Amino acid sequence: MATPKLQLFSTAFEGVSFARHQQSMAAKEAKSALRVKIADALAVLTTEEKKRQSKIVFDKLLNLPIFASSKRISIFLSMDGEIDTEPMVRKIFEQEQECFIPRYSKAGMQMVKLKSMEDWETLPLTKWNIKQPLLKDQREDAIETGGLDLIICPGVAFTKEGCRLGHGGGYYDRFIRKLQQIQATPPVTVAVAFKEQVLDEIPVEDTDTTIDRVLFDDD
């Protein structure tokens, strides 16, 4: 039979756990609502405006010393509602740096080697319309062969200070956290975004990683 003190501790612990659960549920609901709001804002951007902002973000990336000095860079391959990363991929190869791109599966996310722009052009599309190497395609894995110096991240929403809201899968949060744990020098993380994606405040949870730098059209 539990003593009154143990019962009191157990009741208090259950109360804290319930409160945390409620906070987590509220954060998830807020995140879902914000994803819809951002999607609506991006949907009205014209092709010309997306190109204009993408060019500004690309120029800002070129001006970052870490972009020029990095030997191993991972970068996502953009979809229509994202900053265009194709010029960034081309620049990585022009600078003779090693390029790694995401490959998603049920097991999680890998960063695998992209060999060239010709390789990029022939990549198949997933059902989400994302260019991605086939799972059966044997490619160098960044974690297994030396890690990364720079990670260029996608996302749904950000703050200037680096808070990030992803698409909900947690792939980048887990991947970045893993590299921070295993690399002697953690990779620098940079997000690229439309200005419509950058807010003063966004809902975050303990499992969300913070990005070092967010590049967007802030003029």
C-alpha positions in Angstrom: 0.0 0.0 0.0 1.4 3.4 -1.0 2.3 5.9 1.7 0.5 9.3 1.7 3.8 10.9 0.5 4.2 8.5 -2.4 0.6 9.0 -3.3 1.1 12.7 -3.3 4.3 12.4 -5.4 2.5 10.1 -7.9 -0.5 12.5 -8.1 1.9 15.5 -8.7 3.9 13.6 -11.3 0.7 12.6 -13.2 -0.4 16.3 -13.0 2.8 17.5 -14.6 2.7 14.7 -17.2 -0.9 15.7 -18.1 0.1 19.4 -18.3 3.0 18.6 -20.6 0.7 16.4 -22.8 -1.8 19.2 -23.1 1.0 21.7 -24.0 2.3 19.3 -26.6 -1.1 18.9 -28.1 -1.7 22.6 -28.2 1.7 23.1 -29.9 0.9 20.5 -32.5 -2.5 22.1 -33.3 -0.8 25.5 -33.6 1.8 24.1 -35.9 -0.8 22.5 -38.1 -2.8 25.8 -38.3 0.4 27.7 -39.2 1.3 25.3 -41.9 -2.0 25.9 -43.6 -1.6 29.7 -43.2 1.9 29.7 -44.7 0.7 27.5 -47.6 -2.1 30.0 -48.4 0.4 32.9 -48.3 2.8 31.1 -50.7 0.1 30.0 -53.0 -0.6 33.6 -54.1 3.1 34.4 -54.9 3.6 34.8 -58.6 6.4 33.0 -60.5 8.2 36.3 -60.9 8.1 37.0 -57.2 9.4 33.6 -56.3 12.2 34.0 -58.8 13.0 37.5 -57.4 13.2 36.3 -53.8 15.1 33.2 -54.8 17.8 35.3 -56.5 18.2 37.5 -53.4 18.5 34.5 -51.1 21.0 32.9 -53.5 23.2 36.0 -53.5 23.0 36.1 -49.7 24.2 32.5 -49.5 27.1 33.3 -51.8 28.2 36.0 -49.4 28.4 33.6 -46.5 32.0 32.6 -45.8 30.9 29.2 -44.6 29.4 28.5 -48.1 32.7 29.1 -49.8 34.9 27.3 -47.2 32.8 24.2 -46.7 34.0 21.0 -48.3 30.9 18.9 -47.8 27.5 20.5 -48.1 24.0 19.0 -47.9 21.1 20.8 -49.7 17.5 20.0 -50.3 16.1 19.8 -53.9 13.4 22.4 -54.0 9.7 22.1 -54.9 7.5 24.8 -56.4 6.6 26.4 -53.1 10.2 26.7 -51.9 13.2 28.9 -52.6 14.8 27.6 -55.8 17.9 25.7 -54.8 19.0 24.6 -58.3 21.4 27.6 -58.7 22.9 26.7 -55.3 23.5 23.1 -56.4 25.2 24.3 -59.5 27.4 26.6 -57.5 28.4 23.8 -55.2 29.7 21.8 -58.2 31.3 24.9 -59.7 33.2 25.4 -56.5 34.2 21.7 -56.6 32.6 20.9 -53.3 30.9 17.6 -52.3 27.2 17.8 -52.6 24.7 15.6 -50.6 20.9 15.5 -50.9 18.1 14.0 -48.8 16.8 10.5 -49.4 13.7 9.7 -47.4 12.4 6.3 -46.4 10.4 4.7 -43.7 13.7 4.3 -41.8 14.3 8.1 -41.8 16.4 10.5 -43.8 19.9 10.0 -45.3 22.1 12.6 -47.0 23.5 10.8 -50.0 26.0 11.9 -52.6 24.9 13.8 -55.7 27.6 13.3 -58.3 27.0 16.1 -60.8 24.3 18.2 -62.4 23.8 15.5 -65.0 23.1 13.2 -62.0 20.6 15.8 -60.7 18.8 16.0 -64.1 18.2 12.3 -64.3 16.9 11.8 -60.7 13.5 10.2 -60.5 10.5 12.0 -58.8 8.8 10.6 -55.7 5.1 10.7 -55.3 5.5 14.0 -53.5 7.2 15.3 -56.7 10.6 15.5 -55.1 13.8 14.6 -57.0 15.3 11.7 -55.0 17.7 8.8 -55.7 16.1 5.4 -55.7 16.5 3.5 -52.4 18.2 0.7 -54.3 20.7 3.1 -55.7 24.0 2.6 -53.9 25.3 6.1 -52.9 27.8 7.5 -50.5 26.2 8.3 -47.1 27.4 11.6 -45.6 27.3 10.4 -42.0 29.4 7.3 -42.9 32.1 9.1 -44.8 33.1 12.2 -42.9 29.9 14.1 -42.0 29.0 17.6 -43.2 30.3 21.1 -42.9 27.1 22.9 -43.9 23.4 21.9 -44.0 21.1 24.0 -46.1 17.6 23.4 -44.7 14.0 23.7 -45.9 11.1 24.4 -43.7 7.6 25.8 -43.5 8.2 28.8 -41.2 11.0 30.4 -39.3 11.9 33.2 -36.9 14.9 35.5 -37.6 16.5 33.9 -34.5 16.5 30.5 -36.1 13.4 28.8 -34.7 12.1 26.4 -37.4 8.8 24.8 -38.2 9.2 21.8 -40.5 6.6 19.7 -42.4 5.9 17.5 -39.4 8.1 14.5 -40.0 10.9 15.5 -37.8 13.5 14.3 -40.3 15.8 17.4 -40.2 15.5 17.8 -36.4 16.7 14.2 -35.8 19.4 14.4 -38.5 20.8 17.7 -37.3 20.7 16.5 -33.7 22.6 13.3 -34.6 25.4 15.2 -36.4 25.7 17.6 -33.5 26.3 14.6 -31.2 28.7 12.7 -33.4 30.8 15.4 -35.1 33.7 17.0 -33.3 32.8 20.2 -35.1 29.0 20.4 -35.6 27.8 21.4 -39.0 26.6 25.0 -39.6 22.8 25.1 -40.4 21.4 27.6 -42.8 17.7 27.9 -43.8 16.5 29.5 -47.0 13.0 31.0 -47.1 10.6 33.4 -48.7 9.9 36.4 -46.5 6.3 35.2 -46.1 7.7 32.3 -44.1 9.6 34.4 -41.6 7.5 35.4 -38.6 8.2 37.1 -35.2 7.1 33.9 -33.4 6.2 30.3 -34.2 5.1 27.4 -32.0 8.1 25.2 -31.0 8.6 22.1 -28.9 11.7 20.7 -27.1 12.4 18.3 -30.1 12.7 21.2 -32.5 16.2 22.2 -33.4 17.3 25.8 -33.9 18.9 26.9 -37.2 22.1 29.0 -37.1 21.1 31.4 -39.9 17.9 32.1 -41.8 18.3 33.7 -45.3 15.4 35.6 -46.8 14.5 38.9 -48.5 14.5 41.3 -45.5 15.1 44.5 -47.4 
